[in-house]
Amino acid sequence: VQLQASGGGLVQAGGSLRLSCAASGRTFNSYRMGWFRQAPGKERDFVAHIGFWSESFTYYADSVKGRFTISRDNAKNTVYLQMNSLKPEDTAVYYCAANSRTYGSVRSSEYDYWGQGTQVTVSS
């Protein structure tokens, strides 16, 4: 599967952005989907993941819990990350990823496919 992330940009602290990740292929609902982020000079960190369906279990990093929401629309082969109450420390390149395993994961090494990343910059 090929992934294309979009929706990043420059926003003031307290603002919102919605990232999208469009997947090619007809097997989108065979993958659990996740979002990760990487700030300059830092490792790629887990943000959120969702199961196979829009009603599936979701899981978030503590740093974004209550502010970010992951969702998916299998009819559109797209996963979203709604980001509210953004903080300067949310500044990073955000990546979507697809996981074919039978469990959700916070480990980037357990994701099989990656999008190209979209830059999110939050100014103070």
All heavy atoms as an XYZ file, in Angstrom:
968
protein
N       0.850     -1.176      0.000
C       0.000      0.000      0.000
C       0.896      1.238      0.000
O       1.953      1.251      0.627
C      -0.954     -0.018      1.211
C      -0.197      0.021      2.520
C      -1.952      1.133      1.116
N       0.474      2.267     -0.722
C       1.199      3.534     -0.741
C       0.407      4.569      0.035
O      -0.820      4.629     -0.078
C       1.410      3.997     -2.182
C       2.379      3.115     -2.961
C       2.666      3.651     -4.348
O       1.795      4.233     -4.978
N       3.886      3.483     -4.807
N       1.127      5.379      0.815
C       0.490      6.347      1.695
C       0.939      7.762      1.332
O       2.132      7.982      1.078
C       0.832      6.053      3.154
C       0.493      4.653      3.655
C       1.017      4.452      5.069
C      -1.005      4.406      3.608
N       0.004      8.695      1.353
C       0.287     10.096      1.026
C      -0.303     10.969      2.121
O      -1.528     11.104      2.224
C      -0.304     10.456     -0.327
C      -0.069     11.889     -0.755
C       1.348     12.116     -1.255
O       1.956     11.236     -1.845
N       1.869     13.299     -0.998
N       0.569     11.579      2.922
C       0.114     12.444      4.001
C       0.016     13.891      3.522
O       0.800     14.329      2.675
C       1.061     12.349      5.187
N      -0.941     14.615      4.088
C      -1.125     16.025      3.748
C      -1.801     16.737      4.915
O      -2.267     16.098      5.863
C      -1.968     16.157      2.475
O      -3.257     15.603      2.684
N      -1.863     18.064      4.801
C      -2.595     18.842      5.792
C      -1.742     19.596      6.782
O      -2.262     20.341      7.610
N      -0.442     19.415      6.724
C       0.422     20.145      7.629
C       0.469     21.621      7.302
O      -0.057     22.064      6.281
N       1.111     22.375      8.183
C       1.232     23.802      7.949
C       1.722     24.519      9.181
O       2.175     23.891     10.144
N       1.618     25.850      9.127
C       2.035     26.707     10.224
C       0.779     27.193     10.952
O      -0.148     27.703     10.319
C       2.819     27.899      9.689
C       3.195     28.995     10.692
C       4.132     28.444     11.758
C       3.826     30.170      9.961
N       0.760     27.033     12.270
C      -0.398     27.427     13.063
C       0.094     28.013     14.384
O       1.164     27.636     14.871
C      -1.335     26.226     13.295
C      -0.651     25.149     14.099
C      -2.646     26.644     13.930
N      -0.678     28.915     14.936
C      -0.335     29.485     16.236
C      -0.705     28.514     17.359
O      -1.613     27.685     17.206
C      -1.044     30.813     16.446
C      -0.519     31.934     15.564
C      -1.117     33.283     15.937
O      -2.235     33.362     16.418
N      -0.364     34.349     15.708
N      -0.016     28.654     18.473
C      -0.339     27.836     19.640
C      -1.812     28.007     19.999
O      -2.350     29.117     19.950
C       0.545     28.232     20.814
N      -2.440     26.881     20.322
C      -3.862     26.888     20.619
C      -4.736     26.600     19.420
O      -5.944     26.367     19.568
N      -4.140     26.620     18.235
C      -4.891     26.378     17.017
C      -5.078     24.909     16.722
O      -4.704     24.035     17.509
N      -5.654     24.650     15.551
C      -5.978     23.285     15.142
C      -5.518     23.020     13.713
O      -5.443     23.938     12.891
C      -7.494     23.040     15.216
O      -7.985     23.187     16.532
N      -5.262     21.762     13.447
C      -4.972     21.284     12.099
C      -5.552     19.880     11.973
O      -5.648     19.149     12.965
C      -3.468     21.208     11.823
C      -2.696     22.479     11.489
C      -1.215     22.170     11.388
C      -3.206     23.115     10.203
N      -5.909     19.509     10.754
C      -6.321     18.130     10.495
C      -5.415     17.546      9.428
O      -5.370     18.054      8.303
C      -7.775     18.024     10.061
C      -8.235     16.564      9.981
C      -9.697     16.409      9.667
N      -9.978     16.510      8.250
C     -11.021     15.944      7.655
N     -11.880     15.228      8.362
N     -11.215     16.114      6.357
N      -4.705     16.518      9.781
C      -3.872     15.808      8.831
C      -4.678     14.687      8.189
O      -5.529     14.072      8.826
C      -2.646     15.216      9.522
C      -1.785     16.181     10.326
C      -0.563     15.451     10.879
C      -1.373     17.376      9.507
N      -4.371     14.434      6.928
C      -4.994     13.332      6.201
C      -3.910     12.428      5.645
O      -2.801     12.875      5.349
C      -5.847     13.859      5.041
O      -6.883     14.688      5.498
N      -4.241     11.185      5.493
C      -3.315     10.217      4.903
C      -4.127      9.324      3.981
O      -4.939      8.512      4.441
C      -2.632      9.405      5.977
S      -1.556      8.091      5.355
N      -3.920      9.495      2.682
C      -4.653      8.724      1.687
C      -3.849      7.500      1.288
O      -2.650      7.593      1.019
C      -4.938      9.591      0.471
N      -4.514      6.373      1.230
C      -3.858      5.111      0.891
C      -4.323      4.627     -0.472
O      -5.489      4.756     -0.827
C      -4.162      4.061      1.948
N      -3.401      4.065     -1.211
C      -3.757      3.448     -2.481
C      -4.076      1.977     -2.229
O      -3.762      1.419     -1.174
C      -2.595      3.561     -3.458
O      -1.484      2.829     -2.969
N      -4.703      1.345     -3.211
C      -4.970     -0.079     -3.093
C      -6.328     -0.375     -2.501
O      -6.992      0.494     -1.932
N      -6.730     -1.623     -2.608
C      -8.062     -2.036     -2.186
C      -8.063     -2.755     -0.853
O      -9.092     -3.296     -0.456
C      -8.666     -2.951     -3.251
C      -8.877     -2.250     -4.575
C      -9.333     -3.220     -5.640
N      -8.277     -4.169     -5.993
C      -8.450     -5.163     -6.841
N      -9.621     -5.380     -7.393
N      -7.441     -5.968     -7.135
N      -6.922     -2.766     -0.156
C      -6.839     -3.538      1.079
C      -6.627     -2.643      2.293
O      -6.080     -3.066      3.290
C      -5.686     -4.553      0.991
O      -4.463     -3.846      0.763
C      -5.936     -5.546     -0.117
N      -7.069     -1.395      2.206
C      -6.829     -0.434      3.278
C      -7.346     -0.957      4.607
O      -6.707     -0.797      5.639
C      -7.503      0.892      2.911
C      -7.350      1.954      3.942
C      -6.102      2.479      4.243
C      -8.459      2.472      4.608
C      -5.953      3.477      5.195
C      -8.325      3.477      5.550
C      -7.069      3.983      5.841
N      -8.529     -1.610      4.590
C      -9.092     -2.064      5.860
C      -8.433     -3.335      6.399
O      -8.896     -3.913      7.379
C     -10.610     -2.245      5.756
C     -10.999     -3.256      4.711
O     -10.152     -3.933      4.142
N     -12.293     -3.370      4.450
N      -7.351     -3.753      5.752
C      -6.547     -4.855      6.270
C      -5.413     -4.357      7.161
O      -4.651     -5.181      7.703
C      -5.937     -5.661      5.112
O      -6.941     -6.226      4.306
N      -5.297     -3.047      7.286
C      -4.190     -2.455      8.028
C      -4.673     -1.619      9.201
O      -5.604     -0.817      9.061
C      -3.348     -1.564      7.111
C      -2.656     -2.310      6.001
C      -3.257     -2.431      4.761
C      -1.417     -2.894      6.210
C      -2.629     -3.130      3.742
C      -0.777     -3.579      5.195
C      -1.386     -3.701      3.968
O      -0.761     -4.385      2.966
N      -4.036     -1.826     10.318
C      -4.151     -0.863     11.395
C      -3.297      0.340     11.006
O      -2.252      0.177     10.395
C      -3.626     -1.464     12.699
C      -4.389     -2.711     13.133
C      -3.777     -3.332     14.357
N      -4.408     -4.583     14.704
C      -5.474     -4.695     15.476
N      -6.012     -3.602     16.014
N      -6.005     -5.877     15.736
N      -3.749      1.515     11.379
C      -3.059      2.733     10.949
C      -2.552      3.513     12.142
O      -3.195      3.547     13.203
C      -4.007      3.602     10.127
C      -4.509      2.935      8.848
S      -3.194      2.509      7.700
C      -2.544      4.143      7.301
N      -1.412      4.140     11.941
C      -0.826      4.935     13.017
C      -0.264      6.244     12.507
O      -0.054      6.428     11.300
N      -0.077      7.155     13.446
C       0.613      8.417     13.188
C       1.820      8.484     14.117
O       1.730      8.148     15.301
C      -0.293      9.609     13.447
C      -1.344      9.840     12.413
C      -2.653      9.421     12.436
C      -1.188     10.572     11.179
N      -3.307      9.832     11.307
C      -2.427     10.546     10.527
C      -0.129     11.240     10.576
C      -2.641     11.160      9.281
C      -0.339     11.842      9.366
C      -1.581     11.808      8.717
N       2.919      8.944     13.558
C       4.145      9.177     14.302
C       4.613     10.589     13.985
O       4.159     11.199     13.009
C       5.227      8.170     13.893
C       4.960      6.774     14.369
C       4.008      5.977     13.754
C       5.663      6.242     15.438
C       3.747      4.687     14.197
C       5.422      4.950     15.889
C       4.462      4.182     15.262
N       5.555     11.093     14.777
C       6.127     12.406     14.488
C       7.598     12.410     14.853
O       8.037     11.666     15.724
C       5.360     13.501     15.220
C       5.481     13.460     16.746
C       4.568     14.503     17.371
N       4.664     14.532     18.826
C       3.898     15.291     19.599
N       2.962     16.080     19.063
N       4.056     15.265     20.911
N       8.312     13.278     14.158
C       9.744     13.389     14.379
C      10.142     14.850     14.360
O      10.003     15.518     13.327
C      10.521     12.596     13.332
C      12.000     12.502     13.615
C      12.685     11.464     12.741
O      12.175     11.043     11.707
N      13.863     11.023     13.172
N      10.643     15.313     15.491
C      11.155     16.675     15.599
C      12.635     16.667     15.227
O      13.302     15.627     15.299
C      10.968     17.187     17.017
N      13.175     17.819     14.824
C      14.589     17.879     14.426
C      15.507     17.367     15.524
O      15.382     17.766     16.684
C      14.808     19.363     14.157
C      13.465     19.878     13.802
C      12.489     19.106     14.632
N      16.403     16.460     15.153
C      17.370     15.940     16.097
C      16.836     14.921     17.078
O      17.552     14.507     17.988
N      15.576     14.526     16.902
C      14.972     13.566     17.833
C      14.529     12.311     17.099
O      14.450     12.273     15.877
C      13.790     14.211     18.549
C      14.175     15.385     19.434
C      13.016     15.850     20.273
C      13.438     16.962     21.224
N      12.306     17.423     22.070
N      14.217     11.285     17.876
C      13.728     10.043     17.292
C      12.263     10.198     16.859
O      11.554     11.107     17.295
C      13.851      8.914     18.322
C      15.272      8.570     18.685
C      15.359      7.387     19.620
O      14.312      6.947     20.133
O      16.472      6.890     19.835
N      11.839      9.272     16.025
C      10.448      9.258     15.594
C       9.590      8.695     16.725
O       9.822      7.587     17.202
C      10.299      8.405     14.332
C       8.954      8.515     13.681
C       8.952      7.868     12.311
N       9.865      8.543     11.394
C       9.934      8.279     10.087
N       9.147      7.357      9.569
N      10.789      8.922      9.329
N       8.598      9.454     17.135
C       7.773      9.093     18.278
C       6.355      8.716     17.859
O       5.782      9.317     16.945
C       7.687     10.262     19.270
C       8.992     10.526     19.986
O       9.784      9.572     20.153
O       9.210     11.681     20.377
N       5.798      7.770     18.581
C       4.413      7.366     18.377
C       3.462      8.489     18.786
O       3.698      9.179     19.790
C       4.128      6.115     19.202
C       2.678      5.769     19.323
C       1.999      5.189     18.255
C       1.970      6.051     20.469
C       0.654      4.879     18.359
C       0.631      5.742     20.592
C      -0.034      5.160     19.516
N       2.392      8.657     18.022
C       1.361      9.651     18.351
C       0.024      8.965     18.641
O      -0.579      9.174     19.692
C       1.190     10.667     17.215
C       0.025     11.613     17.509
C       2.482     11.455     16.992
N      -0.448      8.147     17.689
C      -1.756      7.508     17.853
C      -1.882      6.335     16.890
O      -1.204      6.304     15.859
C      -2.879      8.511     17.575
N      -2.758      5.378     17.234
C      -3.083      4.343     16.257
C      -4.555      3.953     16.371
O      -5.216      4.220     17.386
C      -2.149      3.122     16.345
C      -2.298      2.246     17.552
N      -3.438      1.533     17.863
C      -1.411      1.946     18.534
C      -3.240      0.840     18.962
N      -2.022      1.082     19.397
N      -5.058      3.355     15.297
C      -6.454      2.935     15.214
C      -6.520      1.572     14.557
O      -5.693      1.248     13.700
C      -7.284      3.983     14.431
C      -8.782      3.654     14.482
C      -6.808      4.118     12.989
C      -9.665      4.800     13.970
N      -7.522      0.775     14.948
C      -7.700     -0.549     14.370
C      -8.242     -0.495     12.956
O      -8.178      0.528     12.274
N      -8.821     -1.602     12.530
C      -9.190     -1.776     11.129
C     -10.391     -0.946     10.688
O     -10.543     -0.655      9.501
C      -9.499     -3.250     10.856
C      -8.348     -4.171     11.101
C      -8.429     -5.149     12.080
C      -7.185     -4.070     10.360
C      -7.373     -6.009     12.314
C      -6.124     -4.932     10.591
C      -6.216     -5.898     11.569
N     -11.230     -0.601     11.640
C     -12.483      0.065     11.289
C     -12.602      1.408     11.998
O     -11.900      1.676     12.969
C     -13.668     -0.837     11.676
C     -13.523     -2.222     11.152
C     -13.155     -3.330     11.826
C     -13.720     -2.633      9.796
N     -13.103     -4.409     10.990
C     -13.459     -4.017      9.742
C     -14.111     -1.962      8.620
C     -13.564     -4.741      8.562
C     -14.209     -2.687      7.456
C     -13.942     -4.064      7.432
N     -13.536      2.221     11.537
C     -13.713      3.546     12.131
C     -14.155      3.448     13.590
O     -13.884      4.338     14.383
C     -14.728      4.358     11.330
O     -15.979      3.688     11.290
N     -14.795      2.331     13.959
C     -15.250      2.158     15.342
C     -14.220      1.431     16.201
O     -14.488      1.084     17.351
C     -16.553      1.346     15.365
C     -17.676      1.924     14.522
C     -17.592      1.505     13.067
O     -16.753      0.626     12.728
O     -18.337      2.060     12.254
N     -13.064      1.176     15.636
C     -12.058      0.371     16.310
C     -11.433      1.107     17.488
O     -11.515      2.324     17.603
C     -10.957     -0.032     15.334
O     -11.435     -0.891     14.336
N     -10.770      0.327     18.283
C      -9.996      0.826     19.415
C      -8.950      1.827     18.934
O      -8.319      1.633     17.896
C      -9.312     -0.366     20.096
C      -8.387      0.007     21.205
C      -8.886      0.331     22.452
C      -7.018      0.032     21.008
C      -8.041      0.676     23.484
C      -6.153      0.363     22.028
C      -6.662      0.686     23.276
N      -8.810      2.899     19.690
C      -7.779      3.887     19.407
C      -6.882      4.032     20.635
O      -7.299      3.766     21.761
C      -8.386      5.257     19.065
O      -9.244      5.677     20.154
C      -9.202      5.196     17.786
N      -5.669      4.454     20.368
C      -4.702      4.586     21.464
C      -3.808      5.774     21.174
O      -3.428      6.012     20.020
C      -3.870      3.308     21.587
C      -2.920      3.310     22.763
C      -3.396      3.088     24.045
C      -1.566      3.537     22.585
C      -2.543      3.103     25.134
C      -0.700      3.545     23.670
C      -1.186      3.326     24.931
O      -0.336      3.331     26.012
N      -3.481      6.534     22.221
C      -2.737      7.783     22.054
C      -1.533      7.845     22.989
O      -1.546      7.314     24.105
C      -3.654      8.973     22.367
C      -4.850      9.073     21.474
C      -6.047      8.464     21.798
C      -4.780      9.776     20.277
C      -7.155      8.540     20.963
C      -5.876      9.872     19.432
C      -7.049      9.242     19.787
O      -8.133      9.329     18.953
N      -0.542      8.561     22.526
C       0.557      8.918     23.414
C       0.039      9.869     24.485
O      -0.873     10.675     24.228
C       1.675      9.575     22.619
N       0.602      9.774     25.662
C       0.147     10.634     26.759
C       0.244     12.119     26.400
O      -0.584     12.923     26.828
C       0.971     10.364     28.015
C       0.624      9.020     28.665
O      -0.447      8.459     28.339
O       1.435      8.547     29.471
N       1.250     12.462     25.617
C       1.500     13.871     25.298
C       0.403     14.486     24.437
O       0.299     15.715     24.366
C       2.845     14.010     24.596
O       2.874     13.239     23.410
N      -0.398     13.662     23.779
C      -1.437     14.201     22.883
C      -2.848     13.800     23.311
O      -3.827     14.273     22.724
C      -1.208     13.763     21.425
C       0.200     14.114     20.975
C      -1.487     12.277     21.222
N      -2.951     12.960     24.322
C      -4.253     12.463     24.761
C      -5.150     13.624     25.172
O      -4.729     14.525     25.898
C      -4.058     11.508     25.927
C      -5.208     10.567     26.191
C      -4.840      9.551     27.256
C      -3.694      8.669     26.825
N      -3.343      7.640     27.843
N      -6.384     13.604     24.657
C      -7.333     14.665     24.952
C      -7.253     15.835     24.003
O      -8.144     16.694     23.991
N      -6.208     15.910     23.191
C      -6.053     17.004     22.219
C      -6.132     16.515     20.784
O      -6.621     17.228     19.917
C      -4.711     17.713     22.433
C      -4.546     18.315     23.801
C      -3.276     19.167     23.876
N      -2.054     18.388     23.666
C      -1.179     18.633     22.694
N      -1.366     19.633     21.862
N      -0.093     17.879     22.583
N      -5.638     15.311     20.529
C      -5.606     14.746     19.174
C      -6.632     13.618     19.069
O      -6.882     12.889     20.036
C      -4.231     14.177     18.848
C      -3.130     15.193     18.688
C      -3.294     16.525     19.034
C      -1.900     14.797     18.172
C      -2.277     17.445     18.872
C      -0.866     15.705     18.009
C      -1.049     17.025     18.368
N      -7.188     13.462     17.868
C      -8.123     12.376     17.599
C      -7.770     11.717     16.277
O      -7.700     12.400     15.249
C      -9.567     12.879     17.547
O      -9.906     13.537     18.778
C     -10.539     11.723     17.312
N      -7.573     10.416     16.321
C      -7.330      9.656     15.097
C      -8.644      9.030     14.646
O      -9.455      8.572     15.469
C      -6.236      8.575     15.312
C      -5.862      7.914     13.990
C      -6.676      7.540     16.351
C      -4.641      6.996     14.099
N      -8.863      9.027     13.339
C     -10.061      8.407     12.790
C      -9.738      7.899     11.396
O      -8.687      8.216     10.843
C     -11.219      9.413     12.739
O     -10.902     10.505     11.899
N     -10.639      7.103     10.852
C     -10.424      6.582      9.506
C     -11.757      6.459      8.790
O     -12.816      6.249      9.409
C      -9.703      5.240      9.547
C     -10.475      4.110     10.159
C      -9.588      2.870     10.319
N      -9.144      2.329      9.039
C      -8.132      1.486      8.896
N      -7.441      1.083      9.959
N      -7.809      1.027      7.704
N     -11.687      6.563      7.473
C     -12.839      6.380      6.599
C     -12.412      5.364      5.546
O     -11.704      5.719      4.591
C     -13.238      7.715      5.966
C     -14.496      7.613      5.132
O     -14.866      6.493      4.719
O     -15.117      8.655      4.870
N     -12.833      4.122      5.727
C     -12.384      3.072      4.814
C     -12.972      3.235      3.413
O     -12.376      2.787      2.430
C     -12.734      1.695      5.379
C     -11.855      1.321      6.562
O     -10.856      1.981      6.846
N     -12.240      0.265      7.257
N     -14.108      3.880      3.297
C     -14.687      4.124      1.968
C     -13.815      5.080      1.165
O     -13.820      5.041     -0.077
C     -16.094      4.683      2.109
N     -13.072      5.929      1.868
C     -12.188      6.890      1.202
C     -10.720      6.489      1.306
O      -9.842      7.246      0.884
C     -12.382      8.277      1.811
C     -13.769      8.853      1.598
C     -13.886     10.254      2.191
C     -15.270     10.835      1.940
N     -15.406     12.207      2.527
N     -10.445      5.333      1.902
C      -9.061      4.874      2.075
C      -8.201      5.949      2.743
O      -7.071      6.210      2.321
C      -8.433      4.488      0.725
C      -8.835      3.102      0.271
O      -9.722      2.485      0.843
N      -8.185      2.616     -0.773
N      -8.737      6.563      3.781
C      -8.060      7.697      4.398
C      -8.107      7.582      5.914
O      -9.134      7.202      6.490
C      -8.687      9.021      3.949
O      -8.616      9.116      2.517
C      -7.957     10.211      4.558
N      -6.989      7.944      6.539
C      -6.925      8.080      7.987
C      -6.621      9.537      8.296
O      -5.915     10.217      7.538
C      -5.869      7.126      8.588
C      -4.484      7.442      8.087
C      -5.922      7.144     10.105
N      -7.191     10.005      9.398
C      -7.072     11.414      9.768
C      -6.444     11.555     11.151
O      -6.529     10.649     11.990
C      -8.446     12.076      9.796
C      -9.216     11.962      8.515
C     -10.188     10.974      8.340
C      -8.987     12.838      7.466
C     -10.892     10.858      7.160
C      -9.700     12.732      6.278
C     -10.642     11.738      6.137
O     -11.349     11.638      4.957
N      -5.869     12.714     11.376
C      -5.420     13.085     12.715
C      -5.884     14.518     12.957
O      -5.327     15.447     12.372
C      -3.908     12.967     12.857
C      -3.388     13.212     14.279
C      -3.829     12.079     15.215
C      -1.863     13.349     14.284
N      -6.906     14.663     13.773
C      -7.376     15.984     14.162
C      -6.563     16.440     15.359
O      -6.529     15.756     16.388
C      -8.868     15.931     14.515
C      -9.436     17.249     15.002
C      -9.458     18.316     13.926
O      -9.853     18.052     12.792
N      -9.042     19.528     14.270
N      -5.931     17.587     15.217
C      -5.052     18.102     16.267
C      -5.601     19.430     16.762
O      -5.665     20.393     16.000
C      -3.630     18.265     15.725
C      -3.067     17.001     15.089
S      -1.344     17.165     14.608
C      -1.474     18.416     13.330
N      -5.981     19.460     18.017
C      -6.507     20.668     18.642
C      -5.578     21.127     19.761
O      -4.727     20.372     20.226
C      -7.902     20.397     19.204
C      -8.898     19.992     18.155
O      -8.822     20.419     17.001
N      -9.862     19.167     18.536
N      -5.759     22.365     20.177
C      -4.962     22.928     21.275
C      -3.479     22.678     21.056
O      -2.758     22.227     21.953
C      -5.413     22.316     22.609
O      -6.783     22.547     22.841
N      -3.032     22.997     19.864
C      -1.648     22.706     19.509
C      -0.670     23.533     20.333
O      -0.952     24.691     20.706
C      -1.422     22.954     18.022
C      -1.961     21.832     17.125
C      -2.151     22.329     15.699
C      -1.034     20.637     17.164
N       0.474     22.910     20.604
C       1.525     23.532     21.398
C       2.807     23.594     20.570
O       2.988     22.783     19.656
C       1.788     22.701     22.653
C       0.568     22.447     23.515
C       0.903     21.518     24.663
C      -0.307     21.237     25.536
N       0.022     20.316     26.666
N       3.713     24.524     20.886
C       4.985     24.574     20.143
C       5.725     23.235     20.151
O       6.381     22.891     19.153
C       5.761     25.650     20.883
C       4.703     26.568     21.405
C       3.567     25.662     21.800
N       5.595     22.468     21.215
C       6.282     21.171     21.274
C       5.656     20.110     20.375
O       6.203     19.015     20.246
C       6.336     20.657     22.716
C       5.011     20.645     23.444
C       4.810     21.892     24.302
O       5.131     23.014     23.832
O       4.317     21.740     25.442
N       4.547     20.439     19.743
C       3.963     19.536     18.735
C       4.626     19.702     17.373
O       4.328     18.944     16.442
C       2.463     19.776     18.597
C       1.686     19.426     19.852
O       1.985     18.384     20.471
O       0.766     20.197     20.200
N       5.495     20.691     17.244
C       6.185     20.932     15.980
C       7.026     19.719     15.597
O       7.859     19.259     16.383
C       7.070     22.180     16.087
O       6.231     23.327     16.284
C       7.907     22.366     14.836
N       6.791     19.206     14.401
C       7.478     18.004     13.930
C       7.022     17.693     12.511
O       6.049     18.279     12.018
C       7.175     16.813     14.840
N       7.706     16.754     11.897
C       7.194     16.137     10.680
C       6.327     14.958     11.125
O       6.768     14.122     11.917
C       8.325     15.653      9.764
C       7.745     14.940      8.544
C       9.197     16.829      9.331
N       5.104     14.922     10.627
C       4.150     13.884     10.992
C       4.059     12.846      9.868
O       3.918     13.210      8.695
C       2.781     14.485     11.266
C       2.709     15.165     12.615
C       3.387     16.350     12.855
C       1.989     14.604     13.667
C       3.358     16.959     14.104
C       1.941     15.204     14.913
C       2.631     16.382     15.122
O       2.592     16.992     16.355
N       4.133     11.582     10.261
C       4.098     10.477      9.316
C       2.917      9.565      9.621
O       2.651      9.256     10.796
C       5.368      9.639      9.424
C       6.638     10.367      9.104
C       7.352     11.052     10.068
C       7.144     10.361      7.800
C       8.520     11.721      9.777
C       8.319     11.027      7.491
C       9.008     11.698      8.478
O      10.169     12.359      8.170
N       2.248      9.111      8.575
C       1.269      8.058      8.755
C       1.927      6.730      8.374
O       2.879      6.697      7.597
C       0.018      8.293      7.912
S       0.303      8.443      6.151
N       1.403      5.653      8.935
C       1.999      4.347      8.715
C       0.933      3.267      8.801
O      -0.075      3.433      9.487
C       3.100      4.086      9.732
N       1.192      2.160      8.108
C       0.265      1.034      8.066
C       0.913     -0.204      8.677
O       2.070     -0.518      8.390
C      -0.151      0.749      6.625
N       0.126     -0.886      9.494
C       0.591     -2.041     10.265
C      -0.290     -3.245      9.937
O      -1.499     -3.176     10.143
C       0.507     -1.674     11.748
C       0.615     -2.864     12.685
O       1.039     -3.936     12.290
N       0.227     -2.662     13.924
N       0.321     -4.311      9.416
C      -0.457     -5.497      9.029
C      -0.571     -6.521     10.147
O      -1.166     -7.577      9.964
C       0.165     -6.145      7.789
O       1.485     -6.573      8.083
N      -0.019     -6.225     11.300
C      -0.065     -7.182     12.398
C      -1.461     -7.269     13.007
O      -2.325     -6.448     12.752
C       0.960     -6.790     13.464
C       2.390     -7.043     12.994
C       3.407     -6.352     13.853
N       4.765     -6.718     13.503
C       5.403     -6.266     12.437
N       4.808     -5.431     11.628
N       6.633     -6.653     12.188
N      -1.613     -8.245     13.857
C      -2.925     -8.490     14.466
C      -3.136     -7.665     15.723
O      -4.125     -7.834     16.424
C      -3.085     -9.979     14.809
O      -2.030    -10.360     15.704
C      -3.035    -10.838     13.563
N      -2.215     -6.763     16.007
C      -2.334     -5.926     17.202
C      -1.856     -4.530     16.853
O      -1.032     -4.339     15.955
C      -1.505     -6.500     18.354
C      -0.053     -6.743     18.001
C       0.906     -5.751     18.160
C       0.343     -7.968     17.481
C       2.231     -5.971     17.813
C       1.665     -8.193     17.130
C       2.602     -7.189     17.296
O       3.900     -7.413     16.948
N      -2.375     -3.559     17.570
C      -1.885     -2.211     17.400
C      -0.516     -2.080     18.028
O      -0.157     -2.845     18.913
N       0.273     -1.140     17.579
C       1.625     -1.013     18.082
C       2.032      0.449     18.200
O       1.610      1.291     17.406
C       2.602     -1.742     17.156
O       3.926     -1.568     17.606
N       2.881      0.717     19.175
C       3.476      2.039     19.330
C       4.894      2.057     18.788
O       5.568      3.088     18.855
C       3.461      2.475     20.809
C       2.043      2.461     21.364
C       4.377      1.601     21.656
N       5.357      0.938     18.259
C       6.737      0.808     17.786
C       6.789      1.046     16.283
O       6.147      0.322     15.520
C       7.285     -0.569     18.110
C       7.337     -0.859     19.589
C       7.746     -2.281     19.871
N       7.809     -2.547     21.308
C       7.931     -3.761     21.811
N       7.992     -4.815     21.021
N       7.988     -3.919     23.112
N       7.586      2.003     15.865
C       7.703      2.299     14.444
C       8.229      1.107     13.659
O       7.872      0.929     12.486
C       8.595      3.519     14.231
O       9.901      3.281     14.745
N       9.031      0.270     14.291
C       9.605     -0.892     13.602
C       8.555     -1.926     13.219
O       8.823     -2.804     12.399
C      10.668     -1.555     14.483
O      10.092     -1.994     15.699
N       7.363     -1.832     13.798
C       6.310     -2.801     13.513
C       5.316     -2.301     12.471
O       4.276     -2.917     12.271
C       5.617     -3.197     14.816
C       6.564     -3.946     15.754
C       5.888     -4.476     17.009
O       4.827     -3.946     17.382
O       6.427     -5.433     17.599
N       5.629     -1.218     11.827
C       4.803     -0.702     10.745
C       5.478     -1.028      9.408
O       6.691     -0.904      9.268
C       4.561      0.791     10.910
C       3.538      1.061     11.988
C       3.874      0.974     13.337
C       2.212      1.371     11.669
C       2.929      1.174     14.334
C       1.268      1.583     12.658
C       1.638      1.477     13.982
O       0.705      1.673     14.975
N       4.640     -1.437      8.457
C       5.170     -1.957      7.201
C       5.305     -0.902      6.111
O       6.178     -1.021      5.233
C       4.236     -3.070      6.692
C       4.030     -4.146      7.736
O       4.979     -4.907      7.982
O       2.924     -4.213      8.317
N       4.431      0.069      6.122
C       4.413      1.089      5.066
C       4.330      2.464      5.711
O       3.637      2.652      6.712
C       3.228      0.877      4.126
C       3.219     -0.477      3.465
C       2.425     -1.506      3.963
C       4.009     -0.734      2.346
C       2.426     -2.753      3.376
C       4.007     -1.989      1.757
C       3.217     -2.989      2.271
O       3.212     -4.224      1.687
N       4.985      3.432      5.047
C       5.058      4.787      5.574
C       4.735      5.799      4.498
O       5.118      5.622      3.328
C       6.468      5.062      6.109
C       6.768      4.292      7.344
C       7.231      3.011      7.425
C       6.614      4.754      8.689
N       7.369      2.642      8.743
C       6.997      3.694      9.541
C       6.188      5.946      9.257
C       6.966      3.806     10.928
C       6.156      6.057     10.639
C       6.540      4.992     11.459
N       4.072      6.868      4.918
C       3.895      8.019      4.048
C       5.143      8.887      4.082
O       6.083      8.640      4.839
N       5.141      9.926      3.284
C       6.329     10.757      3.108
C       6.493     11.811      4.199
O       7.551     12.409      4.295
C       6.298     11.448      1.738
C       5.543     12.759      1.683
C       4.030     12.599      1.794
O       3.488     11.525      1.936
N       3.330     13.725      1.742
N       5.475     12.046      5.006
C       5.577     13.038      6.070
C       5.032     14.387      5.659
O       5.128     14.792      4.495
N       4.460     15.082      6.642
C       3.967     16.437      6.425
C       4.394     17.289      7.611
O       4.291     16.865      8.768
C       2.434     16.434      6.220
O       1.991     17.755      5.906
C       1.685     15.907      7.421
N       4.889     18.481      7.329
C       5.455     19.339      8.369
C       4.348     20.090      9.118
O       3.484     20.719      8.501
C       6.414     20.352      7.757
C       6.983     21.368      8.743
C       7.970     20.755      9.708
O       8.875     20.014      9.300
N       7.829     21.055     11.000
N       4.420     20.025     10.432
C       3.541     20.817     11.292
C       4.419     21.725     12.138
O       5.327     21.256     12.828
C       2.684     19.916     12.200
C       1.931     20.751     13.237
C       1.717     19.089     11.370
N       4.162     23.021     12.061
C       4.919     23.994     12.833
C       3.950     24.820     13.669
O       3.013     25.409     13.127
C       5.733     24.912     11.925
O       6.605     24.124     11.100
C       6.563     25.879     12.745
N       4.178     24.828     14.971
C       3.310     25.567     15.888
C       4.124     26.706     16.487
O       5.132     26.475     17.153
C       2.763     24.656     16.995
C       1.775     25.427     17.872
C       2.095     23.424     16.407
N       3.680     27.920     16.243
C       4.398     29.088     16.751
C       3.816     29.522     18.099
O       2.620     29.384     18.355
C       4.307     30.230     15.751
O       2.965     30.625     15.582
N       4.686     30.068     18.927
C       4.245     30.491     20.268
C       3.756     31.924     20.270
O       3.893     32.645     19.289
C       5.399     30.337     21.255
O       6.507     31.095     20.822
